[in-house]
Amino acid sequence: MRGMILIYGATGFTGRLLAERLKKKARHAPIVAGRTAHLVQALANRLNAAGRTFTLDEPDTLDKELADVDVVVNAAGPFTQTAGPLIEACLRTRTHYLDISGELPAFQTAHGYHEIALTSGIMIMPGVGLGVVASDCLATHVAAKCPHAKYLRIGLLQPHTISRGSLRAVLGMAQSNVKVRRNGALLSIPIGRLQRSFDYGDGERMSVAVSWADVFTAYFSTGIPNIETYVEANLMLRAVYQITAGTADLMQVELIQRWLSIAAAAWPEGPPSAQRRQGKCVLVAEAEDGWRRSVCSRLETNDGYDFTAEAAAEIARRVVSGNFCAGFQTPAKVYGADLILGFEGVRRKDLHRPFPTMPLDRLLA
């Protein structure tokens, strides 16, 4: 390996944080890449790094730009649009593929290339940011403490800030249903049907089921057949969530999507560093067996954007040094549940629920 890492979408908010982090951690400065020449060049000059400008709609150009690259980190959303072309180019050029996606459809797309990646000897690992690394490690941790677990539930404390790119992804994925995993298969259920409380550190808080990528990835990491994912929401937010669900199909109309894109463009690009230093993310994971015996743990990290930059940089550094497994992979399956314990600001605590929980089949009955 030559040790070369390319970040596509490096001029975006999280892409820049990642580029700065890799500049400090990697053997070589990363190649910063994107679609807009003057933004790419400005970032390249600031980091004293190489810059490349290209789009994803010309396979020959993509192959040329990736020919000398060992690892691509895709930071350009929406990943439902960018993951496919970049993964195919990585397969043609035998380049490892990582991204910071949290969009469930993007993981399903990535998994479709598993067999080809195995044959090519490259790793495809979407979700190397907060969206999967933290939750995947926590899920694997509780699964190890509950060896015969049949149910896995993951909750996230409502984040206080969201970047422009994350908002675009959320608006583009509005759905009237959420995905859960039941007996190993992905199923859709109406929004609002599953609600549950989690202790995020200051008492139980009600949370509502959402379609996180973990319903896909945690199955590969833990083998647990029934998985639900939640986000904390007070009564008002739960009501807004239900209203949004009722208009989800309308939000997919092309004209509405254009209006939403214009609205998202006016959103702040991302929280400033002072605000990020004060922020934190809290996740809770609970594994339960068929006898309703449960294990529950809580994970606290620094602000999600800084965590994403640190996690993605560390995994890219490991891959470029030869530490990888070919095929579609998940972070904790390759690097273990304790991967994140060395990250700044990360604290993990095992909890004990005061009452037994109800199995998923009874919740859905």
Secondary structure, 3 states (H helix, E strand, C coil): CCCCEEEECCCCHHHHHHHHHHHHHCCCCCEEEECCHHHHHHHHHHHCCCEEECCCCCHHHHHHHHCCCCEEEECCCCHHHHHHHHHHHHHHHCCEEEECCCCHHHHHHHHCCHHHHHHHCCEEECCCCHHHHHHHHHHHHHHHHCCCEEEEEEEECCCCCCCHHHHHHHHHCCCCEEEEEECCEEEEEECCCCEEEEECCCCEEEEEECCCCHHHHHHHHHCCCEEEEEEECCHHHHHHHHHHHHCHHHHCCHHHHHHHHHHHHCCCCCCCHHHHHHCEEEEEEEEEECCCCEEEEEEEEECHHHHHHHHHHHHHHHHHCCCCCCEECCHHHHHCCCHHHHCCCCEEEEECCCCCCCCHHHHCC
